[in-house]
């Protein structure tokens, strides 16, 4: 499992279509800035419940929503990268 050997200082954004409260911009309001350089995008149809529970229990992964619409995996990746690049400026 890649996540078990992950460098925990490199934090991960987990795009969760069922997340209702945490939006992408919220991650960058706190100080110090988080070192986020990885984005997890689920498969078409989304992550399974057990995958979501597993990811939410890791303290270096942040589950966020990309908005109200359910995006295709390729569109979600582009949207998330655009938001991440914009916040790192």
C-alpha positions as CSV (number, residue, x, y, z in Angstrom):
1,X,0.0,0.0,0.0
2,X,1.5,3.3,-1.1
3,X,-0.1,5.3,1.7
4,X,1.5,3.2,4.4
5,X,5.0,4.4,3.3
6,X,3.9,7.9,2.5
7,X,5.9,10.9,3.8
8,X,3.3,12.4,6.1
9,X,4.7,15.9,5.7
10,X,3.5,15.7,2.1
11,X,-0.2,16.1,2.6
12,X,-2.9,14.9,0.2
13,X,-6.2,16.3,-0.9
14,X,-9.0,13.7,-1.2
15,X,-11.8,14.9,-3.5
16,X,-14.9,13.5,-1.9
17,X,-18.2,14.1,-3.8
18,X,-20.2,13.3,-0.6
19,X,-18.4,16.0,1.5
20,X,-20.8,18.8,2.3
21,X,-18.9,21.2,4.6
22,X,-15.2,21.2,3.7
23,X,-14.4,23.1,0.5
24,X,-11.1,23.3,-1.3
25,X,-10.4,26.9,-0.3
26,X,-10.8,26.1,3.5
27,X,-7.5,24.2,3.4
28,X,-5.5,27.3,2.6
29,X,-7.0,29.6,5.3
30,X,-5.1,28.1,8.2
31,X,-1.5,28.9,9.0
32,X,1.1,27.6,8.3
33,X,0.4,26.7,4.7
34,X,0.0,23.1,4.2
35,X,2.5,21.2,1.9
36,X,-0.1,19.7,-0.4
37,X,1.3,18.2,-3.6
38,X,-1.0,15.2,-4.2
39,X,-4.6,15.0,-5.2
40,X,-6.7,11.8,-5.0
41,X,-9.5,11.5,-7.5
42,X,-11.9,8.6,-7.3
43,X,-13.0,6.3,-10.1
44,X,-16.1,6.9,-12.0
45,X,-18.9,6.3,-9.5
46,X,-16.7,7.5,-6.6
47,X,-14.8,5.9,-3.8
48,X,-16.4,3.1,-1.9
49,X,-17.6,3.7,1.7
50,X,-14.7,1.6,3.1
51,X,-12.2,3.6,1.0
52,X,-13.7,6.9,2.3
53,X,-13.5,5.7,5.9
54,X,-9.9,4.6,5.5
55,X,-8.9,7.9,3.9
56,X,-10.7,10.0,6.4
57,X,-8.8,8.3,9.3
58,X,-5.4,9.3,8.0
59,X,-4.4,12.6,9.5
60,X,-2.4,13.8,6.4
61,X,-5.3,13.4,4.0
62,X,-7.9,16.2,3.7
63,X,-11.3,15.3,2.3
64,X,-12.9,18.2,0.4
65,X,-15.6,18.9,-2.1
66,X,-15.1,20.4,-5.5
67,X,-18.6,21.7,-5.6
68,X,-22.2,20.6,-5.9
69,X,-21.8,18.8,-9.2
70,X,-20.5,15.3,-9.6
71,X,-17.6,15.5,-12.0
72,X,-16.2,12.8,-14.3
73,X,-12.8,11.6,-13.0
74,X,-10.8,13.4,-15.8
75,X,-12.7,16.7,-15.2
76,X,-12.3,16.5,-11.5
77,X,-8.6,16.1,-11.8
78,X,-8.3,19.2,-14.0
79,X,-10.6,21.2,-11.7
80,X,-8.6,20.1,-8.5
81,X,-5.2,20.9,-10.1
82,X,-6.5,24.3,-11.3
83,X,-7.6,25.1,-7.7
84,X,-4.4,23.9,-6.2
85,X,-2.2,25.9,-8.6
86,X,-4.3,29.0,-8.0
87,X,-3.9,28.7,-4.2
88,X,-0.1,28.1,-4.4
89,X,0.5,31.5,-6.1
